[in-house]
Amino acid sequence: MRAPDAVFADPRLAVLYDAFDDDRSDLEVYAAIVEELDAHRVVDVGCGTGCLAVLLAERGLEVVGVDPAVASLGVARSKPYSDGVTWVEGDATALAGRVSGADLAMMTGNVAQVFVDDADWVLTLGAIRGVLAGGGWFVFETRRPEVRDWETWEVPETARIHPDGKRSVVSRTVTEVALPLVTFESVTVMDGDVIESASTLRFREYDELVHDLDTHGFDVVEVRDAPDRPGKEWVFLARVRG
């Protein structure tokens, strides 16, 4: 699978991720889904800096967080309740032989869209199916392509103040729209360094997602609106068939 983007993998950027993306009101909604589904063993795929994983661990759940970005996992491990999470470095395939019988696997944020290649997406779905118990759930969000939300992603050079008082200047540019792929580049200037991060997301159609889930043994039980981007995303609740 492709290496994680610098915004997650570069230690200079990973440590700032939570400070600059501090509106995580969606996490309580996902925590409520965990409770609604009566899940006790949860796998957070693409856990990043661990915001959701530690929130669930604080509530006494058995949680596994997996992510290929070592720098992001380093931030996650520094948080309160992180000792209640089993952290795994790697993509979802790294869970094989380590995790089984989970009640729920989740992918929040843009995680489901970073798998731009069909082969990577297939491997990920298979790996998630492999860690779930019979009747287990897979919950993930993904952006709706018809909304064309990338048209709002441009960010001019903007000064940001860090929690420690330091200053950086950030910008973001959409460099290519070749559906189903959208590529954008972020630039952060900090302490005299110019740190670039290129990202590509894949916008899968609704029917494509249903087909892929069906192929891997999931039934789509419900599709909801995203809590933090209403009207712009789908939240799939799929269950292991049989």
Beta strands, then each sheet from edge to edge (+ up, - down):
strand 1: 41-45
strand 2: 62-67
strand 3: 85-89
strand 4: 102-107
strand 5: 132-143
strand 6: 155-161
strand 7: 167-178
strand 8: 181-190
strand 9: 193-202
strand 10: 218-225
strand 11: 233-240
sheet 1: 3+ 2+ 1+ 4+ 5+ 11- 10+
sheet 2: 6+ 7- 8+ 9-
end
